[in-house]
Amino acid sequence: MAREKIPGPGMLEGMRRLYPSPFPKLPAFIADVTRRYGDIVAFTLPGRRFVLLNHPDQIKDLLVTQQQAFVKSEGARALRLLLGDGLLTSEEPHHRQMRRIVQPAFHHERIARYARTMVESACEWTDQRAGGDRFDLHAAMSALTLRIASLTLFGVDASEDASDVRSALHTVLEAYPSTVTPLALLKQSLGLSRVTRAFNDARARLDRVIYALIARRRAQPGDRNDALSMLLEASDPETGYRLSDEQVRDEAMTLFLAGHETTANALTWTWYLLARHPEIEARVHAEVDALASFEDPFSALVALPYTRLVLRESMRLYPPAWIIGRESTCPVTLAGGYALKSGTTVFVCALALHRREELYPDPLRFHPDRWIASEVPPFAYLPFGGGARRCIGEEFAWAEGTLVLAALAKRFRFVLETDRELELQPLVTLRPKGPVPIRLVERSVQQA
């Protein structure tokens, strides 16, 4: 097949629009170049060539058909500063071995146990709130998902550490964009960056919490129905290999970030959308009101199909894991005859992909019913990635998001106390920029 030239803007435009801090500017840049150039776009910055994929066929090549030709991108590798060599950052064959070891923590029967904890934590949250309460929505959802992650992943309520953990996570996530700038590695090596010093301090605080949990569990071994005890007891079914404390730390940190941060963002964006669309909110309330109880969480999940569609549509518009990056290790030709040189940084922006009119008619509309009428092509919806590296905790995330939404909606309406449209804060995950002011309305009082 003839090799097609990949269209895109020149280097000067890329530098003008993305320097000196590329990360916050990427969503608007990607949306614009996709509109101008179509399914695949190339652009160059000094020393690096980038290719953006925005069509399911090429994305399938990247994540499945020709995945062996790619490794994690430089930006993704920078996450090792926080996550070590965990599932999110490791390469083959280590990634495959670690996935075999971690997979049992997310078997269906364990998800059922975790689901009970999710419901109990959500109901405790509602018991501690009253109509008229005002708060920052994102901070509240972060605190709730932190508690759920602590209990399901570590078997403890990290309330005594919660403030420190939240503060440290906020610091490392805020600092991440600075670790992928052109001068980042030099500044880090010389210790010249204030942001880098803050990052290192925050990472050390997180390490102290997690290593303390590991030490306590080593001293009192046994399966406590949480992911940490499983990791400490697990071995590779093919080789018998068992994890060191450092490897347990890396996997625990990875699961903790994914299980806490991404779900908090998904819930925040979903409440925000529901508050702006009262007709959809009313349908959620009708569905949860028809639910007798959450005593059997899995039965409750079956009875909440519309709530799940709402979450699915929210993650289309605001995917928590909004960008996927790879780097080619050899020349490769993608579907359509597009040739990539070795060393090309290739990425997929789910935020842009999920808003393509060719894939999603009226793409900016919050419309959960779109998922009833038809399915989109494979690799057109990527909130959990795809291929061999698809998120191992996907079932966990669906259960948590759906059950927490339903449990909170059964008691309250979430009223947005601002008319402004929330701005994006594209870090490792897609956060809202600034506080999200919310007021609770007690539904039982409202309906009386």
C-alpha positions as CSV (number, residue, x, y, z in Angstrom):
1,M,0.0,0.0,0.0
2,A,1.3,3.5,-0.9
3,R,2.5,5.4,2.1
4,E,0.4,8.4,2.8
5,K,1.8,11.7,4.1
6,I,0.5,12.6,7.5
7,P,-0.9,16.2,7.6
8,G,-0.3,18.7,10.4
9,P,0.9,22.1,11.4
10,G,4.4,23.3,11.2
11,M,7.0,23.4,14.1
12,L,6.6,27.1,14.6
13,E,2.9,26.8,15.2
14,G,3.4,23.9,17.5
15,M,6.0,25.9,19.6
16,R,3.9,29.0,19.6
17,R,0.8,27.2,20.8
18,L,2.2,24.7,23.2
19,Y,5.4,26.2,24.8
20,P,6.5,26.7,27.5
21,S,4.0,24.4,29.3
22,P,2.4,22.0,26.8
23,F,0.1,20.0,29.0
24,P,-2.6,22.6,29.9
25,K,-2.7,23.7,26.3
26,L,-3.1,20.3,24.7
27,P,-6.9,19.8,24.7
28,A,-7.6,23.0,22.8
29,F,-4.7,22.4,20.4
30,I,-5.8,18.8,19.8
31,A,-9.4,19.9,19.2
32,D,-8.3,22.5,16.6
33,V,-5.8,20.3,14.7
34,T,-8.2,17.4,14.5
35,R,-10.9,19.8,13.1
36,R,-8.4,21.1,10.5
37,Y,-6.5,17.9,9.5
38,G,-8.8,15.0,10.2
39,D,-8.2,11.4,11.5
40,I,-4.4,11.5,11.9
41,V,-2.2,14.6,12.6
42,A,1.6,15.0,12.8
43,F,3.4,17.9,14.5
44,T,7.0,18.5,15.5
45,L,8.6,20.2,18.5
46,P,12.4,20.6,18.8
47,G,13.8,17.1,19.1
48,R,10.5,15.2,19.0
49,R,7.9,14.2,16.4
50,F,4.3,13.5,17.5
51,V,1.4,11.8,15.8
52,L,-2.1,12.1,17.1
53,L,-4.5,9.2,16.2
54,N,-8.2,10.1,16.1
55,H,-9.7,7.2,14.1
56,P,-10.6,3.8,15.5
57,D,-8.7,1.8,12.8
58,Q,-5.4,3.4,13.6
59,I,-6.1,3.3,17.3
60,K,-6.6,-0.4,17.0
61,D,-3.2,-0.7,15.4
62,L,-1.6,1.2,18.2
63,L,-3.3,-0.8,21.0
64,V,-3.7,-4.2,19.5
65,T,-2.7,-5.1,16.0
66,Q,0.8,-3.7,16.1
67,Q,1.2,-3.1,19.9
68,Q,4.6,-4.9,19.8
69,A,6.0,-2.0,17.9
70,F,5.4,0.5,20.7
71,V,6.4,1.2,24.3
72,K,5.1,3.7,26.8
73,S,5.8,7.3,25.8
74,E,8.1,9.7,27.6
75,G,5.2,11.3,29.3
76,A,3.8,8.0,30.5
77,R,7.3,6.9,31.6
78,A,7.5,10.1,33.7
79,L,4.8,8.6,35.9
80,R,7.4,6.1,37.2
81,L,8.6,8.9,39.4
82,L,5.4,8.3,41.4
83,L,4.2,4.8,40.5
84,G,7.5,3.0,40.1
85,D,7.3,-0.1,37.8
86,G,3.6,-0.8,38.4
87,L,1.0,-2.0,35.8
88,L,0.5,1.5,34.4
89,T,4.2,2.1,33.6
90,S,5.9,-1.2,33.1
91,E,6.8,-2.8,29.8
92,E,6.6,-6.4,28.6
93,P,7.3,-9.1,29.7
94,H,7.2,-7.6,33.2
95,H,3.8,-6.1,32.6
96,R,2.3,-9.4,31.6
97,Q,3.7,-11.2,34.6
98,M,2.5,-8.5,37.0
99,R,-1.0,-8.6,35.4
100,R,-1.2,-12.3,36.1
101,I,-0.3,-11.6,39.8
102,V,-2.7,-8.7,40.2
103,Q,-5.6,-10.0,38.3
104,P,-7.1,-12.2,41.1
105,A,-7.6,-9.0,43.2
106,F,-10.3,-8.0,40.6
107,H,-12.0,-11.3,40.1
108,H,-15.8,-11.2,40.0
109,E,-16.2,-12.6,43.6
110,R,-13.8,-10.0,45.0
111,I,-15.6,-7.2,43.2
112,A,-18.8,-8.4,45.0
113,R,-17.1,-8.0,48.4
114,Y,-15.7,-4.6,47.4
115,A,-19.2,-3.5,46.2
116,R,-20.6,-3.9,49.8
117,T,-17.8,-1.6,51.0
118,M,-18.7,0.9,48.3
119,V,-22.3,1.0,49.3
120,E,-21.6,1.2,53.1
121,S,-19.2,4.1,52.5
122,A,-21.7,5.9,50.3
123,C,-24.5,5.5,52.8
124,E,-22.3,6.7,55.7
125,W,-21.5,9.7,53.6
126,T,-25.2,10.5,53.2
127,D,-25.8,10.0,56.9
128,Q,-23.2,12.6,57.7
129,R,-24.8,15.2,55.4
130,A,-28.0,17.2,55.5
131,G,-30.0,19.4,53.1
132,G,-28.5,22.8,52.8
133,D,-24.9,21.6,53.2
134,R,-22.5,23.5,50.9
135,F,-19.1,22.2,49.8
136,D,-16.6,21.7,47.0
137,L,-17.9,18.8,45.0
138,H,-14.5,17.6,43.8
139,A,-13.0,17.6,47.3
140,A,-16.0,15.7,48.6
141,M,-15.9,13.0,46.0
142,S,-12.1,12.7,46.4
143,A,-12.6,12.2,50.2
144,L,-15.3,9.5,49.6
145,T,-13.4,7.6,47.0
146,L,-10.2,7.8,49.1
147,R,-12.1,6.1,51.9
148,I,-13.4,3.4,49.5
149,A,-10.0,2.9,48.0
150,S,-8.4,2.6,51.5
151,L,-10.9,0.0,52.6
152,T,-11.0,-2.1,49.5
153,L,-7.3,-1.9,48.5
154,F,-5.7,-1.8,52.0
155,G,-8.3,-3.1,54.3
156,V,-8.1,-0.1,56.6
157,D,-9.9,3.2,56.9
158,A,-7.0,5.7,56.3
159,S,-9.0,8.5,57.9
160,E,-6.1,9.4,60.1
161,D,-3.9,9.7,57.0
162,A,-6.6,11.0,54.7
163,S,-5.7,14.7,54.8
164,D,-2.0,14.0,54.3
165,V,-2.7,11.5,51.5
166,R,-5.1,13.9,49.7
167,S,-2.6,16.7,50.0
168,A,0.3,14.6,48.7
169,L,-1.7,13.3,45.8
170,H,-2.8,16.8,44.9
171,T,0.8,17.9,44.9
172,V,2.2,15.1,42.7
173,L,-0.7,15.4,40.2
174,E,-0.2,19.2,40.0
175,A,3.5,18.7,39.5
176,Y,3.2,16.1,36.8
177,P,3.0,18.4,33.8
178,S,6.2,20.0,34.9
179,T,8.0,16.6,34.7
180,V,7.4,16.3,30.9
181,T,8.6,19.8,29.8
182,P,11.8,20.0,27.7
183,L,14.0,21.0,30.6
184,A,12.4,18.8,33.2
185,L,15.0,16.1,33.4
186,L,17.9,18.5,33.7
187,K,16.1,20.5,36.4
188,Q,15.3,17.3,38.3
189,S,18.9,16.0,38.1
190,L,20.3,19.3,39.4
191,G,17.6,19.7,42.0
192,L,16.8,23.2,40.7
193,S,13.0,22.9,40.4
194,R,10.9,24.0,43.3
195,V,8.0,21.9,41.8
196,T,10.3,18.8,41.7
197,R,11.3,19.2,45.3
198,A,7.6,19.5,46.3
199,F,6.9,16.4,44.2
200,N,9.6,14.4,45.9
201,D,8.4,15.4,49.3
202,A,4.8,14.5,48.5
203,R,5.9,11.1,47.1
204,A,7.9,10.4,50.2
205,R,4.8,11.1,52.3
206,L,2.8,8.7,50.3
207,D,5.5,6.1,50.5
208,R,5.5,6.4,54.3
209,V,1.8,5.6,54.4
210,I,1.9,2.7,52.0
211,Y,5.1,1.1,53.4
212,A,3.7,1.3,56.9
213,L,0.6,-0.5,55.7
214,I,2.8,-3.2,54.1
215,A,4.9,-3.6,57.2
216,R,1.8,-4.0,59.4
217,R,0.3,-6.6,57.0
218,R,3.6,-8.5,56.8
219,A,3.5,-8.8,60.6
220,Q,-0.1,-10.1,60.5
221,P,-0.4,-12.1,57.3
222,G,-3.6,-13.5,55.9
223,D,-6.3,-12.6,53.4
224,R,-8.5,-9.8,54.7
225,N,-10.5,-9.5,51.5
226,D,-8.5,-6.5,50.3
227,A,-6.1,-6.1,47.4
228,L,-3.1,-5.5,49.6
229,S,-3.3,-8.8,51.4
230,M,-3.8,-10.6,48.1
231,L,-0.7,-8.9,46.6
232,L,1.4,-10.0,49.7
233,E,0.2,-13.6,49.4
234,A,0.1,-13.9,45.6
235,S,2.5,-15.5,43.3
236,D,2.8,-15.8,39.6
237,P,0.8,-18.9,38.6
238,E,3.3,-19.7,35.8
239,T,6.6,-19.2,37.7
240,G,5.8,-19.0,41.4
241,Y,7.4,-15.6,41.6
242,R,6.4,-13.5,44.6
243,L,6.5,-9.7,45.0
244,S,9.1,-7.7,47.0
245,D,7.9,-4.9,49.3
246,E,9.0,-2.4,46.6
247,Q,6.9,-4.2,43.9
248,V,3.9,-4.4,46.2
249,R,4.4,-0.6,46.8
250,D,4.4,0.1,43.1
251,E,1.3,-1.9,42.4
252,A,-0.5,-0.6,45.5
253,M,0.3,3.0,44.5
254,T,-0.9,2.4,40.9
255,L,-4.2,0.8,42.1
256,F,-4.6,3.6,44.7
257,L,-4.2,6.4,42.2
258,A,-6.5,4.7,39.6
259,G,-9.1,3.6,42.2
260,H,-9.2,6.9,43.9
261,E,-8.4,9.8,41.6
262,T,-10.1,8.6,38.4
263,T,-13.4,7.7,40.1
264,A,-13.5,10.9,42.0
265,N,-13.2,12.8,38.7
266,A,-15.8,10.7,37.0
267,L,-18.3,11.3,39.9
268,T,-17.6,15.0,40.0
269,W,-18.2,15.4,36.2
270,T,-21.3,13.3,36.4
271,W,-22.9,15.3,39.3
272,Y,-22.0,18.5,37.4
273,L,-23.8,17.3,34.3
274,L,-26.8,16.0,36.2
275,A,-27.1,19.4,37.9
276,R,-27.2,21.1,34.5
277,H,-29.7,18.6,33.1
278,P,-32.7,18.3,35.5
279,E,-34.7,16.0,33.1
280,I,-31.9,13.4,33.1
281,E,-31.4,13.8,36.9
282,A,-35.2,13.1,37.3
283,R,-34.8,9.8,35.5
284,V,-31.9,8.8,37.7
285,H,-34.0,9.6,40.8
286,A,-36.9,7.6,39.4
287,E,-34.7,4.6,38.9
288,V,-33.0,4.7,42.3
289,D,-36.4,5.3,44.0
290,A,-37.7,2.0,42.4
291,L,-34.7,0.2,44.0
292,A,-35.8,-1.6,47.2
293,S,-32.4,-1.7,48.8
294,F,-28.6,-2.0,48.3
295,E,-28.4,-5.1,50.4
296,D,-27.3,-7.1,47.5
297,P,-25.0,-4.7,45.5
298,F,-24.8,-6.8,42.4
299,S,-28.6,-7.1,42.2
300,A,-28.7,-3.4,42.6
301,L,-26.3,-2.9,39.7
302,V,-28.6,-5.0,37.5
303,A,-31.5,-2.7,38.5
304,L,-29.6,0.5,37.6
305,P,-29.2,0.4,33.8
306,Y,-30.0,4.1,33.2
307,T,-27.7,5.2,36.0
308,R,-24.9,3.2,34.3
309,L,-25.7,4.9,31.0
310,V,-25.5,8.3,32.7
311,L,-22.0,7.4,34.0
312,R,-21.0,6.0,30.5
313,E,-22.1,9.2,28.8
314,S,-20.3,11.4,31.4
315,M,-17.1,9.5,30.8
316,R,-17.5,10.1,27.1
317,L,-17.6,13.8,27.6
318,Y,-15.1,14.0,30.4
319,P,-12.9,10.8,30.3
320,P,-10.8,10.7,33.5
321,A,-8.0,9.0,31.7
322,W,-8.0,11.5,28.9
323,I,-4.8,10.7,27.0
324,I,-2.8,7.6,26.1
325,G,0.8,7.8,24.9
326,R,3.2,5.4,23.2
327,E,6.5,5.6,21.4
328,S,7.4,3.6,18.3
329,T,10.5,1.3,18.6
330,C,10.8,0.6,14.9
331,P,9.3,1.8,11.6
332,V,5.6,0.9,11.4
333,T,2.8,1.4,9.0
334,L,-0.7,2.1,10.3
335,A,-4.1,1.4,8.6
336,G,-4.5,3.8,5.7
337,G,-0.8,3.5,4.7
338,Y,0.5,6.0,7.2
339,A,4.2,5.3,8.0
340,L,5.8,6.2,11.3
341,K,9.5,6.4,12.0
342,S,11.1,4.7,14.9
343,G,11.1,7.1,18.0
344,T,7.8,8.8,17.1
345,T,5.6,9.7,20.0
346,V,2.1,8.5,19.2
347,F,-0.9,9.4,21.3
348,V,-4.7,9.1,21.5
349,C,-6.7,11.8,23.2
350,A,-10.0,10.2,24.4
351,L,-11.3,13.7,25.2
352,A,-11.1,14.6,21.5
353,L,-12.0,11.2,20.1
354,H,-15.2,11.0,22.2
355,R,-16.4,14.3,20.8
356,R,-16.0,13.5,17.1
357,E,-19.3,14.2,15.3
358,E,-18.5,11.3,12.8
359,L,-18.7,8.9,15.8
360,Y,-21.2,10.7,18.1
361,P,-23.9,12.8,16.5
362,D,-24.4,16.1,18.4
363,P,-21.2,15.3,20.3
364,L,-21.3,18.0,22.9
365,R,-24.8,17.1,24.1
366,F,-25.1,15.1,27.3
367,H,-27.4,12.3,26.0
368,P,-27.3,9.0,27.9
369,D,-29.9,7.5,25.6
370,R,-27.4,7.6,22.7
371,W,-26.0,4.3,24.1
372,I,-29.4,2.6,23.8
373,A,-29.9,3.2,20.1
374,S,-26.5,2.1,18.8
375,E,-23.0,1.1,19.6
376,V,-19.9,3.0,18.3
377,P,-17.1,1.1,16.5
378,P,-14.5,-0.7,18.6
379,F,-11.7,1.7,19.8
380,A,-14.0,4.7,19.5
381,Y,-14.8,4.8,23.3
382,L,-11.7,4.5,25.5
383,P,-12.3,5.6,29.1
384,F,-10.4,2.5,30.2
385,G,-7.9,2.2,27.4
386,G,-7.9,-0.9,25.2
387,G,-6.0,-4.0,24.2
388,A,-3.7,-5.9,26.4
389,R,-3.2,-2.9,28.7
390,R,-6.9,-2.2,29.2
391,C,-7.5,-1.1,32.8
392,I,-7.5,-4.1,35.1
393,G,-9.9,-2.4,37.5
394,E,-12.6,-1.6,34.9
395,E,-15.3,-3.7,36.6
396,F,-14.4,-2.2,39.9
397,A,-14.8,1.3,38.5
398,W,-18.2,0.6,36.9
399,A,-19.4,-0.8,40.2
400,E,-18.1,2.0,42.3
401,G,-19.3,4.8,40.0
402,T,-22.8,3.3,39.6
403,L,-23.4,2.4,43.2
404,V,-22.1,5.6,44.7
405,L,-24.2,7.7,42.2
406,A,-27.3,5.7,43.1
407,A,-26.8,5.7,46.9
408,L,-26.2,9.5,47.0
409,A,-29.0,10.3,44.5
410,K,-31.5,8.3,46.6
411,R,-31.1,10.8,49.4
412,F,-30.1,14.1,47.8
413,R,-30.2,16.4,44.8
414,F,-26.9,18.1,44.0
415,V,-27.5,21.8,43.1
416,L,-24.7,23.6,41.3
417,E,-24.1,27.0,42.8
418,T,-22.5,28.6,39.8
419,D,-23.6,29.5,36.3
420,R,-20.1,29.2,34.9
421,E,-19.1,26.3,32.7
422,L,-16.4,24.3,34.4
423,E,-12.9,24.6,32.9
424,L,-10.7,21.6,32.3
425,Q,-7.5,20.9,34.3
426,P,-5.7,18.3,32.2
427,L,-3.2,16.6,34.5
428,V,-2.5,12.9,34.7
429,T,-6.3,12.7,34.9
430,L,-9.0,15.2,33.7
431,R,-10.0,17.3,36.7
432,P,-12.2,20.4,36.9
433,K,-10.2,23.6,37.4
434,G,-11.0,25.2,40.7
435,P,-13.7,24.4,43.2
436,V,-17.1,23.1,42.2
437,P,-19.6,24.7,44.6
438,I,-22.5,22.4,45.4
439,R,-25.6,22.6,47.7
440,L,-27.4,19.5,48.8
441,V,-31.2,19.4,48.7
442,E,-32.8,16.7,50.8
443,R,-35.1,14.8,48.5
444,S,-37.4,13.4,51.2
445,V,-38.0,17.0,52.4
446,Q,-38.5,18.3,48.9
447,Q,-41.0,15.5,48.0
448,A,-43.0,15.8,51.3
